[in-house]
C-alpha cells in the first residue's frame, strides 16, 4: 500500500509540473505568443496583441516591456494603442515610463497627446513637450 501511495504522490507531482509556474495565458494564448505577435507584418495581429498585453499589464513581467517596444512601432495606430495599453497599468508601469516619455514627442498628435496623459497617470507629473 505504501508503494501505491508513493506512486500516486509522484504521479500528482508530475501532473502538477513539480511546482513549475505555468505561463500566463490571455485570450487563449500565452503572453510569449502575444509578444511574438507584435512582430507580425499584419497590423490587425499587432493591434490585438497590444490590446491583450494591455490587459495583462503587470501580471506578467514580459507584457509592459513588450508594450514599450510597441510604442515605437512604424504604425501610429499601434503606437497609440501601446501607449493607451501602458496607461492602464498606471503607476505599476513606472519601469516603462521612459518609453512613454519618448512617445510624448511622437510626430502623430494623437499619440503624443495620449502619451502625455499616460505619463501623468504613471508618474503623476505633467509631460514637458
C-alpha positions in Angstrom: 0.0 0.0 0.0 2.8 2.4 0.8 4.2 1.8 -2.7 0.8 2.7 -4.2 0.6 5.9 -2.2 4.2 6.8 -3.1 3.4 6.1 -6.8 0.2 8.2 -6.6 2.1 11.1 -5.0 4.8 11.0 -7.6 2.2 11.0 -10.3 0.5 14.0 -8.8 3.8 15.9 -8.7 4.4 15.0 -12.4 1.0 16.2 -13.4 1.4 19.4 -11.4 4.7 20.1 -13.1 6.7 19.7 -9.9 5.9 23.2 -8.8 6.7 24.9 -12.1 4.8 28.2 -12.7 2.6 27.9 -15.7 2.9 30.5 -18.4 0.4 33.4 -18.1 -2.5 32.9 -20.5 -4.5 35.7 -22.1 -7.2 35.3 -24.7 -6.3 31.7 -25.3 -2.6 32.2 -25.9 0.5 32.5 -23.7 1.9 36.0 -23.1 5.0 35.0 -25.1 2.8 34.2 -28.1 1.2 37.7 -27.8 4.7 39.2 -27.6 5.7 37.4 -30.7 2.6 38.7 -32.5 3.9 42.2 -32.0 6.4 41.4 -34.7 3.7 40.3 -37.2 3.6 42.2 -40.5 -0.2 42.1 -40.1 -1.5 45.3 -38.4 -4.5 43.5 -37.0 -2.4 40.9 -35.3 -0.1 43.6 -33.8 -3.2 45.6 -32.6 -4.8 42.6 -31.0 -1.5 41.7 -29.3 -1.2 45.2 -27.9 -4.8 45.1 -26.6 -4.3 41.7 -24.9 -1.0 42.7 -23.4 -2.5 45.9 -22.1 -5.0 43.8 -20.2 -2.2 41.6 -18.8 -0.2 44.6 -17.6 1.9 43.8 -14.6 0.6 40.3 -14.2 3.4 39.0 -16.5 6.8 40.6 -16.5 7.1 40.4 -20.3 3.9 42.4 -21.0 5.0 46.0 -20.2 8.4 45.9 -21.8 6.8 44.5 -25.0 4.3 47.3 -25.0 7.1 49.8 -24.6 8.7 48.4 -27.8 5.3 48.5 -29.5 5.2 52.2 -28.6 7.9 52.6 -31.3 6.0 50.7 -34.0 6.1 52.1 -37.5 2.3 52.5 -37.5 0.9 55.4 -35.4 -2.2 53.4 -34.6 -0.1 50.7 -33.0 2.0 53.3 -31.1 -1.2 54.9 -29.8 -2.7 51.6 -28.8 0.5 50.7 -27.0 0.6 54.0 -25.0 -3.0 53.6 -24.0 -2.4 50.0 -23.0 0.6 51.0 -20.9 -1.6 53.7 -19.3 -4.0 51.1 -18.0 -1.3 49.9 -15.6 -0.9 53.3 -14.0 2.0 53.6 -11.5 2.7 49.9 -12.0 4.1 50.9 -15.4 6.9 53.1 -13.9 9.6 50.8 -15.4 8.5 51.7 -18.9 7.9 55.4 -18.3 10.9 56.4 -20.4 9.2 54.8 -23.5 6.1 56.7 -22.8 8.1 59.9 -22.2 9.7 59.4 -25.6 6.2 59.0 -27.2 5.3 62.4 -25.9 7.4 63.7 -28.8 5.8 61.4 -31.4 5.1 63.2 -34.7 1.5 62.0 -34.6 -0.5 64.4 -32.4 -2.9 61.7 -31.1 0.0 59.5 -30.0 1.7 62.5 -28.4 -1.4 63.6 -26.5 -2.2 60.1 -25.2 1.5 59.6 -24.2 1.3 62.9 -22.2 -1.8 61.6 -20.4 -0.3 58.2 -19.8 2.9 59.7 -18.4 0.8 61.8 -16.0 -1.1 58.7 -14.9 2.1 56.7 -14.5 4.3 59.3 -12.8 1.8 61.9 -11.5 3.8 64.5 -13.4 2.9 66.6 -16.4 5.0 65.8 -19.5 7.1 68.6 -21.0 6.8 68.5 -24.8 
